[in-house]
Amino acid sequence: MDARALVCLSTLMRHLQPKEPPLPAVSFFLQSLRLTGRPIGVLIRRRSLLLLPVAGSALSVSGAAGAQEYATRDVGAWVVAPSSDRNGCFLTRSYGGARQTTLLFGLDTDGSNRLTLLNPNWSIREKEQLRLTYRFSNASFPKRAAIGIAANGKKGFVTSFGDTFPRTMATSTFLHVRRGDVPVEELTLDGSGAAVAELRKCVDVYRAVPAKVTKGTKDGGRIPLDPFASAQRRDSKR
C-alpha cells in the first residue's frame, strides 16, 4: 500500500470508527463507502468530502491562514503523515512475515483517535461489529467495540479509544489482540515513543482556532444558524 493510499485511508478510518456502543449510523456509512474497482486513494478522497462537510471548511480556514504543511516522514519503522482532510495525522507500520499486517494509528486535532489493523489473509466482513480484547505491555482493553472494514485488497477492523490512549501507545512495547480465546495478532511496538512524539508534532501543525462566524447576513438574522435546534436554542444563536 503506497503512501498516498494510506493518507486517504486514514480519513476513512476516522469516519468509520466505532463508538461505545457502536452507533446504528455506522452501518449506513459503511454501506455508502463500499469499495468499487476504483483506486482506493481516489475513491476515499472523493467520498470523504461527501461524508464530512467540516473537512471543506477546515481546508479553507487552513488556506486562508496560510497554515504550514507537514511533510510525510519515516521515524524508524513507522511512517508519520497528515490525513487527507488535514484534521489530524496518523502513524503507519507494515509488518513482514507470513501475515503481512498493517497497523494504522490516527490522531485528530480534537484529541480523538482510532487504531486500525489490516491483513490480506483475514475474512472479517465489512460492517461486521465485534468485541476484541487489546492487551498492551502497560494496559488492557477487554471486549472493545470494533467494526470490520475492507480496503485495497486487505480486510481488518478499526477501534476508537479515549483521549489518554496516545500515551499508552507511546509507552507500550507490544500489542496483542484476541477475539475471545482466539489470538488475532501479536505485534511489537518498538520505536512507538518517538513515532507518537512526531505524530503529535504533525497534529500541532493542523491544530488551529476555528474562524469566527459572522452574524451579520443579508437575511437580517431571519434564518437561524441551526434550524434543527429547539426554538429556545435557535433564538439564542441568532
Secondary structure, 3 states (H helix, E strand, C coil): CCHHHHHHHHHHHHHHCCCCCCCCHHHHHHHHCCCCCCCHHHHHHHHHHHHCHHHHHHHHHHHHHCCCCCCCEEECCEEEEECCCCCEEEEEEECCCCCCCEEEEEEECCCCEEEEEEECCCCCCCCCEEEEEEEECCCEEEEEEEEEEEECCEEEEEEEECCCHHHHHHHCCEEEEEECCEEEEEEECCCHHHHHHHHHHHHHHHCCCCCCCCCCCCCCCCCCCCCCCCHHHHHHHC
